[in-house]
Every structure is written in structure tokens, then in C-alpha cells.
Amino acid sequence: LDYSMTCVSKPTSTTTISSAETTTNTLETITVYADSYRTAGTKTTLEPEDAPMSYSRIDGKTLDYRQVVSLNGALRYEPGVTPESRGTFTIFDEFRIRGFTTIQNGYYDGVRLPYDGAWNLYPQIDAYATEAVEVVKGSASSLYGFGSPGGMVNQVSKTPQATPSHQVRLRGGSQNLMEIGLDSTGALSDDLNYRLVALGRQKDGQMQTTEEERVMVNPSLEWQATDALNVLASVYYQDDPKATPSVPLPAIGTVYDASYGKLDSDAFAGDNWVNYEREVLMPTLTLNWDVADNVTFKQVSRYPDADALQKNIYNRGLVQDYAPDYPNGDALLVRDAYITDEEMSNYSTDNQLAFEFGTGQLSHNVLFGVDYQNTDSKVTYQDAGSIDPATFTEFTPILDLSNPDYNLVDPDALPLDTYVQNDDITVKQIGYYLQDEVKFNDLTVVAGVRFDDFESKNYQTKASSGAVYEQGEVVNEADETSGRLARR
């Protein structure tokens, strides 16, 4: 349960209607977008209802009404999308679009969020800093390159507005939820607008002993440098000192009855030692330039830098799986403690040049673009191991699910050098895309093609009890062409 109070200050207008004015007029709704507005579905101004693909937009008012606090929460009512496949898991958003699991193709203002393709460090944009959520169902590779065939999700950031608006949000509720949010925007001068979005939140997790904490600050400035050039600079900073990684429970005791019955919904397979902490800094610069009549250029450049430390435990099965006759074996969970220490830096840019031309009946909107990503990631993985099957020597303490003790792990006693792996990963991708959006009377046709050059390198070192036994570089390269032809 959430109990929230929102204080909003914004300009209002009052219209007085006399008693004689009884005629009701139905007015057409007109939606006005900024010159920089381009949708995730086509990277153009083509609105969702006119697009020849399954594309939808969840606006900010809807997010506010639902009191959405995560991307998963925003997608709960979206057809074709199954969010929260791991409901207690909070370190990033995982969902399925048209049956395909999607965790690696999240986008923020149309640019892919960085990911090294292997580990657990992944920026997670808070819903309070999100103006809208765009969902494209079906392949979007002709514009974005590799991704899930089920579709993609893009979070649109809150941007500065000239009209003053100030909001303070206070929320409290179950699981000891306490939150304060600030959203303030307005004009600093005739050509300079600001916005400041900030949030502090803490609460208990669903599972016993788990906690969640977040501090987020997102300042931005929009400068109308000339009539033709608009510059938007923003910084997104987020610190998550506490979050809950995935610690799966066994089927016996959850789906099936165990000797002790079934576990409660707050059951935990981990320990007080388990935690995930992350810090993300993402400066972004966006340029929108009206080059000439019906010719526009947009560039987004982003420089994310992030680090994360995960202390977690694998579920290695029940003791009865190793020794079927062991007493209370269906309640004793074999576990394996591990740490992932990660850091990642990234440079991302998307450059779009659009030409509009044609007559009243036939028009073209031709889009040419180049996007580029360069990600450097360094990871240290340390694993303590679980048990010696022959002697049942515990490297990581076994948990009695029927009477759990969540203070069994002694960090100083964990043999985290049982297995150590170091990864030094670089990922580079450059893509060139061309799209023509053709309108002929009521017919809309979108045709696009894209070529990608992708390279991933991972220099990996593996060691056991301090002794290196394997090292070398793994290289993955791909040159692929994607296309799309759609009509409405």
C-alpha cells in the first residue's frame, strides 16, 4: 500500500460561463510536440496511431496516476508485454515482449543503455525521472541494430519547460516505504529553461532481511541558442546503496509441498550479507538543428560511467538431491556465495539527418543516421563454492528453510578464492541506417535498411586458489544488414 501526497504549483486559468450559455461544444484535441520530438518507432515525428507497426506510448499522466516506481510497473497493463518475471528482483528491469525475454535492449531517449553483454551492471532509469515510456513490438533492428525480436522499450526523460511547474512528492506505505521527490522546471531567461528532478527512497524488500535504497538527481538545461539551434544538456546521477539481486528458491517448498509445508511469500534463500550496490553517472548532450527548410539534424551524445558490487548466493539445490536419505534433506538448501565487482564506461552517440519533401498527396520523410557505441567493462568474479559432495564440508553455509538463520555467512571466513575470474571487455558497434517514410493520401509506407559492424573482445583470466590456469582473448565479430518494409 502506498500513501502519497503531491504538492503542485503551476499557472492556472479560470473561465466563467453564464447560465445562458448552455450549449456544449466538442473540441478537437490537439497534441503539440517540441521540434525535437521523434518517436522510438520510426525516429521521426510519425505518431503512434499513424505508424505501420505495433507501437504505443505510455504518457507521464498515466505513469503518475498509477504511481509507477519502475519500468516493470509501467509495463503492467501493456498488451503483449509480461513484466516482473522475477518480482523480488530489483537490480534491473526484466520483462518479456511477445514471449521474448528482454533485459539487454533498454533505451533512454532513443539511445541504447550500455551493457557488456555478460555480467550484472546495467543502468536502471528511475520512473520518477521518466516523462513517457515507448514500446515497440516486433523487430526494430532496421533502426537500432541487434536486439530482442520481441521488441524494445524506450524511456523518455523529463526535459525543461518554459512554463513554471513545481512538485514535491511525499510517499509512505507498507514495507516501511519512505520517499521524497522533487520536480521543478521553469525559465531562467528568454532562451534558457531548467529542470531539476530529484528523489530519495528507502523501503524493505519483499524477502526477509532485504532492503532497497536510492538517491537520484537529474538536472537539465535547455538553451535556445538561435532560432534554428536548440541545445539540451542533462546529467543523470543515481546511487543505489542497497538493492536485491536474484536469489532463487527451490520448487520444493514453493511450487510443491515440502515436509514442513510451503514457504511464505517473504521467504529468502540468501543472507544478511547479500546485497547489490550501484552508482551511475550519465551526462548527455542533445543538439537539434533546423539546417534549412524541411531539413533537420539531431545528435545525442552520452558518456555513462558506472560501477556495481554484488554479494550474492547461488541456489545449488537441496541436500536430498545429493543424499536422498539425509535427514530433513528437503529443507536444507545447498548454497554458493559469490561476488561480482564491476566497473563500466561508455560513449554513445546517434546522429540523424532528416529531409522532408513532396506534394499534398505524396510526401517523403527521408532519414539517414549513424550511431556508435564503445563500452569498456572490467569485472572481477569470486566464488566460494558450495559443498564437498563426498564429505558435506560446507564452503558456503547450508540454509535450513524450515527454520532459517540469515546470519550464517561470515565474510572473513568465505573462501572466495576458490574460483576467481577476471574479464576485461570492450564492445564496439557502429550502425548506418536509411529510412523513407512515404505518405500517399491515406497510405503510409515505411521502408528502411541498416548495416551494422559489431565487435566484442574479452580478455579473460581464470584462477583457482590463487593459481592462474587459463587466460586468453575471446573475440566476437559480426557484420549484418537488417531491413523493414511496413505499410498502413
N, C-alpha and C positions, 0 to 999 in steps of 0.2 A: 504494500500500500504506500502511495506517495501523497503527501500533503504539501502543496506548493502555494506560494504567494508571489505574484508578479506585480511589480510596480512599474507602470509605463507612463512616460511623459512625452507627448507628441502633439503637434498642432492639430486643432480640431476646427470644424466649420459647422455653423448652425443654419438651417433653412426653415423659415416659418411659412406654413401653408394655412391660408384662411379656410374657414368652414365651407365657404362657397366652392373651393377648389376640390371637387370630389372625383375628378377624372383621374384614373390610374393609367399611366403611360409605361409601357415596357421598353426599356432602353437596351440597345445592343451593348454587350460587354466588350470593351476594347483593352487588350493587353499591350502595354508598351514596354519594350525591352531596350536596354542600352545598345549603343552602336557596337559594342564589343561582344554582344550576346551571340554565342554559337552553341548548338546543341551537341551532345555526345553522339547522337545517332548518325549525323552527317557532317559534323564540324562546320555547319552552315546555319543560317537563321531559319531553316525549314522547321516549322512547328510540329510537335509530335503527331497531332491529328492529321497532318498532311503528308507525313513521312511514309514511304512504301516499305516499312519494316515494323516489327513489333517493338515499339519504343514508348516509354512512359516517363513522366516526371512527377515526383512527389514534392510538392512545394513546401515552403517554410511554414505556412499557416497550418498545414496538415501535420507537420512534424511537431509544432507547438501544441496542437490540440491533443495529440497522442502522448505528449510528454516523452518523446523519444530520447533515449540516452545513448544509443549505439546504432551503428549501421544495421546490425541484425534486427533491432527493434523497428527501424524504419521500413524494413522489407517484409514485416509480418503479414501484411494484407496484399502483397503484390502477387497477382496471378502468375503461375509458372515458377515461382521462387519459393524455396523451402529454407528458411533461415534457422539459426540456432540449432544446428545438428548436434552440437555439443554445448548444451545450455549453461553448464557451470564453467565453461572455458572462456576467459575474458582477455587473453593477451592479443588476439586479433579476431576479426570477424570472419566466420566461415559459414558459407551457405551454398545451396545448390540452385542452379538455374537450368531449367529443363532437364533435370536429372544429373547434371554435371557439377561435381564439387568445384567450388571456386574460392581459392584463398590467395592466389598469386597474381590476379589481374585487376586489383583495385586501382582506381584513378581518382585524382584530385585536380579539379579544374582542367580536365581533359588530358592530363599528363600522368603516365603510369607511376605509381608509387614504387620506390626502389625495393628490390628483393634479390638476394644472391642465388635463389633457386634451390637452396638446400637446408637452411637452418631456421631459426626461430625469430630473428629480428625483422620486424615488419612494422612500419609506421601505421598508427591507427588514429584517424582523424575523429575528434570528438563531435558528436551530433550537435552540440550547442554552437559550434563554430561553422555549422553547415546551413546554407541557405536553401538547398534543394538536393534531392537525390535523383539521378537519372539512371534508368535501367534499359539496356538494350538487350533484347532476347534474340539469340541466334548469333552466328559468327560475325565479328566486327573486324576481322583481320585485314580487310582491304584498306582500313584507315589506321589501325593500331598495331598490326603485326601479330606476333604469337599471343595466344590467349585461349581461354576455355571456349569450346564450340557452343556451350550453352548460352554464352552472352557475357556482358560486362556491366559493371556498376561504376558510376562517376559521382563523386561528391562535389558539389558546387559551394565555394566558400562565400561567407558573408563579406560584402565589399562596402566601401564608404558611400554614403548618400549625402546629398546637399541638404535635404530636409532633416532637421534635428529630430532625433529619437533616442530615448534613454530608458533602459530597462535594468532593474535589479530583480533577480530571481532568487528566492529562498525556498529550499525544498527539504522536507524531512519525512521519514516514514519508517517502514519495517526494515529489519536488518540494520538498525541503528544508522539509517541514511541521514547524512547532513551535507548540504550543498549550498553554495552561494555562487551566483553567476552575474556577470555584468556585460551589457551590450550597449555601447554608446556610440552614436555617429552624428555627424553634422559637418557644417562648412567652417573651415578656418579662414578662408578668404574667397574671393570670387572664383578662383581657379584651383582651389585646394580643399579637398574633403578628407575627413579622417574617420576611422572606425577602430574601436577597441573592444575586443571580446575577451573575457577572462572567466575562469571557472576554478573553483576548488571543491572537491568532492571526496568524501570518505564513507565507507559502509562495510558491513560484514559481508563476506561471500556466502553463497548458498551452503557450501560444505563447512563442516565444523573446523574451527581454528583459522579459516581463510579470511583475508581482508582485502579491500580494494581502496586505493588512494590515487588521486590525480590532481595535478595542478596544470592548468593550460592558460597560456597568454597568446593572443593573436592580434597584434596591432597592424594597421594598414593605412596607407596614404594614397590618394588618387589625385594626380596633378594633370590638369588640362593645359598642357604646355603651349599648344596653339589650337586653332580651330580644327586642325587636322590630326593632331598628335595627342594621345592620351597615355599617361604612364601610371601604372599601379604597382606599388611596392608593398610587400607584406612579409611578415615574419611569423611563422607558426612555431611555438615552443610548447613542449609537453613533457612533464616529468611524472612518471608512474612508479613511485617507490614500492608499491605493493599491487600485485595482480595475481590471478590464479591460472597457472598452466594446466595442461590436461593430465589428470591422474586417473585413468580408467579403473572402474570397479569390475569384478568378475561377474559373469552371468549368474552363477550360483549365489543366491542371496539378494539378487536384484530381479532378474527375469524369472528365475526358478527358486523354489524354496530350498533353504539350507537347513541343517539340523537345528539351528537357532531361530529359524523363521526367515523373515525378509528384513533387509536394511531399511532404515528411514531415508527420506529424501535428502537429509543433510549428511549422509554417510560420506566418509573421506578415506581414501586409500593412502593418503600422504602422511605428513608430519608437520609439526610447527616449523621445522627447518625449511619446508618447501616455500618458494616464493619466486616471483618474476618481477624484475625491476628494469625500467626502460627510460631512456631520455632521448628526445628527438628535437632537433633544431632544423627548420626548413625555411630559409629565405627564398622569396620568389619575386621575380620582376616580370611584369607583363606590359607589352607595348601594343597599342592599337593605332594604326596609322592609315588615314584616308589618303592614299597615294595620289589618286586622281578620281575623276567622276567614275563611279562604279568599279573602282579598283581599290582593294583594301589589303593591308598586311597586318598579321598578328604574330607576335612572338612571345612565348612563355619560356622563361629560363628559371631553373630551380636548382638549389645546392643543398640537398639534405645531408645531415650528419647525425648519426645515431649510435647508441651503444645499449647493450642489454646484458643482464646477468640472470640466468635461470638456474635455480636449485630445485631439482625435481626427482621424482621416483617413478621407475617403470613398474608396471604390474607384470610379474613373471609367472602368474598362475598360482594355484592353490597347492599346499603341501600334498594333498591327496593325489595331485597329478604326478608327483614324484614318488610318493609312497602311499599307495591306495589304502593300506591298513593302519596308517598313522593316526593316533587318537586326535579327534577334533580336527581332522585334516581338511574338512570343507570350510572351516572358519579361519584357517591360518593362511595368510596371503604372503607369498614369496615376493620380495621387492628388490629393486636395484636402484641405488642412488647415483645420480649423475649431476654434472654441472656443465652448462654451456656459457662461455664468456665471449661475447661478440661485439664487434665494432664495424661500422659501415659508413662510407662516404660515397656521394653520388653527384653526378652532374647530369641534368636532363634538360632538353630543350625541344620545343615544337615550333616550327616556322611555317606559317600558312599565308599564301598569296591567293586572293580570290578575285575573279573577273566576272562581272555581270553584263550581259548584252542580250539583245533580241528585240522583238516587237511585242505588241499587245497580246497576240495569240501564241507566239513561240518565243520562249526565253531560255537562256542558258546561265547557269552559275557554275563557272569552272574553278575548281580548287586544286592548287598544286602545293604540296607540302613536303617538308623534310624534318624528321625527328631523330633525335640521337640520345643515347643513354650510355653512361660509363659508370660502372659501380665497382668499388673496391671493398672487399669484405675480409676480415680476419676473425677466425673462430678458434677457440681452444675448447675441446670437449674432454671431460674427465669422467671416468666411470669406475665405481667402486666394486661392481659385480654383485651378485645376489647370494647364492649359497654354493657350497661344495656338495653335489648330489650324493656323494658316497658317504660323507661324514655329517652332513647337515650343518657344517660350520657356516655361520652367518657372516657374510661380508657387510650386508645391509640388514638391519633388524627386521624379522618377520613380524607382521601385524596380526593380532587376533581380532578379527572383525566382530566377533560376538561380544568382546569387551575391550574396545580399542584404547590404546595409550598413545597419544600423539606427541610424546616427548621421548621417543626411543632413540632417535638419531643423535649421536654425539659427533658434531662436525670435526672435532680434533681426532676422533678415532676412525673416521671413514677412510678406507684405503683407496683414495681417489686416483692413485697412480696405477691401479690395476690395469687400466687401459687409458691411454691418452692419445688424442688425435688433434693435430693442428692443420687447419685449412687456410690457405691464402688464395682468395678467389677474386678474379676480375671478370666482369661481364660487360661486353660492348655490343651495342646494336645500333645500326643506322638504317632508316627506312625512307623510301621515296614513294610518294603516293600522288595519284592524279584522279580526280573525280569530276564528272559532269552531271549537273542536276538540271534536267530538261523539263520544262513545263509547256504543254501544248493544250490549250483550253483547259479542260478538267483533268487531263492526264499528266501524271508526274512520273518521270523515269530517272532513276539514279544509277549511273554506271561508274565503276571505279576499279582501279588496279593499283597494286603496291608491290614493291620489291624490297626485301629485307636482307641485310648482311649481318649475321649474328655470330659472335664468338664468345666462348666461355672457357676460362683456364682456371684450374685448381691445382696448386702445388700442395701436396698432402704428405704429412708425416705421421706415421703410426708407431706407438711405443707401448711396451708392456713392462711394468715395474721399473720404469726409467730407462729401459733399453730400446733404442730405435730398431725396428725390424723391417720397416718398409717405408720408402719415400719415393716421390716422383710426381710428375705433372700429368694431369688428365685434361685433354683439350676436346671441346665440342664446337664444331663449326657448322653453319647452315646458311645457304643462300636460297631463299624461297620467294615465289611470286604468288600473290593472292588476288582474287577478283570478286566483284559483286555486280549483279545486274538485277534491279528490282523496279517494279512499277506499281502505281496505284491509280 
